[in-house]
Amino acid sequence: MTETTRPDPAAGVPDGRTAPPRLAAGTGGTVVRPDRVPGAGEPTAVRPGPGPGAADTGARRRWRRRGTVVTGCSVLLAVGVAGHGLLPRLPGRLSSLAETLLPWSALTVPVLVAVALLRRAPVAAVVALLVPAVAWLTVFGGILVDKSSPGGDLTVVSHNVNQANPDPAGTARSLLAAGADVLALEELSPATAPAYERVLADAYPYHFQQGTVGLWSVHPLRDARAVPIMPWTRAMRATVDAPGGRLAVYVAHLPSVRVGLSGFTARARDEALDLLVAEVRAEPERRVVVMGDLNGSTDDRALRPLTDRLVSAQTEAGAGFGFTWPARLPAVRIDQILLGGVRAASAWTLPATASDHLPVAARILLPPEPGP
């Protein structure tokens, strides 16, 4: 009887023979060939796992993405504030609107900082705070400082009294309290002008009115005439014979501006400004004062033909922006006192009247007139 020997699974496989396939445990019947099993003579590829710095790199990328937009906006804001006069003009005269409101650009800084903090981007928050703030202070920091000094030879006051003023007599009495030597009024109307003439007559013996503008003075006036800047009279000029010498005074009310679908409607203002500038350039007197409602700030590049020749009394000798409109909550300074050939010792805004504008005042120094 021949003995049959069963192969022992643990005894291995004789040389030259291939072990039959077997089921891999826990594979649900998947066949595993022994010659493909790791350790059966064939190397197995190993994928490298994430290194120790991979998490830090991803975090840095997320930080950068979170702060990129805020940082970009901060830099653009700083460039717009510091270099607004060099940037190309925007269509629809929107550059004039933006420059008129330029001092309020500081309000965007806390907004940018808040957005950066909400996005957990501390670096962007620092940039949003420092970069625009430095640009803003570079442009406007000097305006915030009180630059007034004692003294002065002549006090001038200008006020847009509002043609619909419900209390012209009360407004005139308020202006008397300022003690101005020369008083310029804009937006006079046939209904209100007599009230101003009546109240101001005793204090100001010299008076000249043309159209909607008028000039009152304690010193003699001569060579007074209308200045044609519009089809109807909204500007005038006169020579004031002050104790310190002659002074040419212009009173002007430039056309109003509006914000509409077509942009900033300032064309009429700019055209009237060009005519006023031509008159000032041709002025024979060396000492010139231009007062009135110019419907634009000195930051507005559209006023540059005038502000390149004359200096703002508020900028030279005031404290702060001296906003004048609207009177209840002043947001822009569109009422100006501009000087040429004279200096301002001080400049300020007066208390509100029944008008929608605040009056503006300046104490000016008259340099000695050159000898013959």
Secondary structure in CASP SS format (residue, H / E / C, confidence):
PFRMAT SS
TARGET T0000
AUTHOR 0000-0000-0000
METHOD secondary structure of the structure
MODEL  1
M C 1.00
T C 1.00
E C 1.00
T C 1.00
T C 1.00
R C 1.00
P C 1.00
D C 1.00
P H 1.00
A H 1.00
A H 1.00
G C 1.00
V C 1.00
P C 1.00
D C 1.00
G C 1.00
R C 1.00
T C 1.00
A C 1.00
P C 1.00
P C 1.00
R E 1.00
L E 1.00
A C 1.00
A C 1.00
G C 1.00
T C 1.00
G C 1.00
G C 1.00
T C 1.00
V E 1.00
V E 1.00
R C 1.00
P H 1.00
D H 1.00
R H 1.00
V C 1.00
P C 1.00
G C 1.00
A C 1.00
G C 1.00
E C 1.00
P C 1.00
T C 1.00
A C 1.00
V C 1.00
R C 1.00
P C 1.00
G C 1.00
P C 1.00
G C 1.00
P C 1.00
G C 1.00
A H 1.00
A H 1.00
D H 1.00
T H 1.00
G H 1.00
A H 1.00
R H 1.00
R H 1.00
R H 1.00
W H 1.00
R H 1.00
R H 1.00
R H 1.00
G H 1.00
T H 1.00
V H 1.00
V H 1.00
T H 1.00
G H 1.00
C H 1.00
S H 1.00
V H 1.00
L H 1.00
L H 1.00
A H 1.00
V H 1.00
G H 1.00
V H 1.00
A H 1.00
G C 1.00
H C 1.00
G C 1.00
L C 1.00
L C 1.00
P C 1.00
R C 1.00
L C 1.00
P H 1.00
G H 1.00
R H 1.00
L H 1.00
S H 1.00
S H 1.00
L H 1.00
A H 1.00
E H 1.00
T H 1.00
L C 1.00
L H 1.00
P H 1.00
W H 1.00
S H 1.00
A H 1.00
L H 1.00
T H 1.00
V H 1.00
P H 1.00
V H 1.00
L H 1.00
V H 1.00
A H 1.00
V H 1.00
A H 1.00
L H 1.00
L H 1.00
R C 1.00
R C 1.00
A C 1.00
P H 1.00
V H 1.00
A H 1.00
A H 1.00
V H 1.00
V H 1.00
A H 1.00
L H 1.00
L H 1.00
V H 1.00
P H 1.00
A H 1.00
V H 1.00
A H 1.00
W H 1.00
L H 1.00
T H 1.00
V H 1.00
F H 1.00
G H 1.00
G H 1.00
I H 1.00
L H 1.00
V C 1.00
D C 1.00
K C 1.00
S C 1.00
S C 1.00
P C 1.00
G C 1.00
G C 1.00
D C 1.00
L E 1.00
T E 1.00
V E 1.00
V E 1.00
S E 1.00
H E 1.00
N E 1.00
V C 1.00
N C 1.00
Q C 1.00
A C 1.00
N C 1.00
P C 1.00
D C 1.00
P H 1.00
A H 1.00
G H 1.00
T H 1.00
A H 1.00
R H 1.00
S H 1.00
L H 1.00
L H 1.00
A C 1.00
A C 1.00
G C 1.00
A C 1.00
D C 1.00
V E 1.00
L E 1.00
A E 1.00
L E 1.00
E E 1.00
E C 1.00
L C 1.00
S C 1.00
P C 1.00
A C 1.00
T C 1.00
A H 1.00
P H 1.00
A H 1.00
Y H 1.00
E H 1.00
R H 1.00
V H 1.00
L H 1.00
A C 1.00
D C 1.00
A C 1.00
Y C 1.00
P C 1.00
Y E 1.00
H E 1.00
F E 1.00
Q E 1.00
Q E 1.00
G C 1.00
T C 1.00
V E 1.00
G E 1.00
L E 1.00
W E 1.00
S E 1.00
V C 1.00
H C 1.00
P C 1.00
L E 1.00
R E 1.00
D E 1.00
A E 1.00
R E 1.00
A E 1.00
V C 1.00
P C 1.00
I C 1.00
M C 1.00
P C 1.00
W C 1.00
T C 1.00
R C 1.00
A E 1.00
M E 1.00
R E 1.00
A E 1.00
T E 1.00
V E 1.00
D E 1.00
A E 1.00
P C 1.00
G C 1.00
G E 1.00
R E 1.00
L E 1.00
A E 1.00
V E 1.00
Y E 1.00
V E 1.00
A E 1.00
H E 1.00
L C 1.00
P C 1.00
S C 1.00
V C 1.00
R E 1.00
V E 1.00
G E 1.00
L C 1.00
S C 1.00
G E 1.00
F E 1.00
T E 1.00
A C 1.00
R H 1.00
A H 1.00
R H 1.00
D H 1.00
E H 1.00
A H 1.00
L H 1.00
D H 1.00
L H 1.00
L H 1.00
V H 1.00
A H 1.00
E H 1.00
V H 1.00
R H 1.00
A C 1.00
E C 1.00
P C 1.00
E C 1.00
R C 1.00
R C 1.00
V E 1.00
V E 1.00
V E 1.00
M E 1.00
G E 1.00
D E 1.00
L C 1.00
N C 1.00
G C 1.00
S C 1.00
T C 1.00
D C 1.00
D C 1.00
R H 1.00
A H 1.00
L H 1.00
R H 1.00
P H 1.00
L H 1.00
T H 1.00
D C 1.00
R C 1.00
L C 1.00
V E 1.00
S E 1.00
A H 1.00
Q H 1.00
T H 1.00
E H 1.00
A H 1.00
G C 1.00
A C 1.00
G C 1.00
F C 1.00
G C 1.00
F C 1.00
T C 1.00
W E 1.00
P C 1.00
A C 1.00
R C 1.00
L C 1.00
P C 1.00
A C 1.00
V E 1.00
R C 1.00
I C 1.00
D E 1.00
Q E 1.00
I E 1.00
L E 1.00
L E 1.00
G E 1.00
G C 1.00
V C 1.00
R E 1.00
A E 1.00
A E 1.00
S E 1.00
A E 1.00
W E 1.00
T E 1.00
L C 1.00
P C 1.00
A C 1.00
T C 1.00
A C 1.00
S C 1.00
D C 1.00
H C 1.00
L C 1.00
P C 1.00
V E 1.00
A E 1.00
A E 1.00
R E 1.00
I E 1.00
L E 1.00
L C 1.00
P C 1.00
P C 1.00
E C 1.00
P C 1.00
G C 1.00
P C 1.00
END
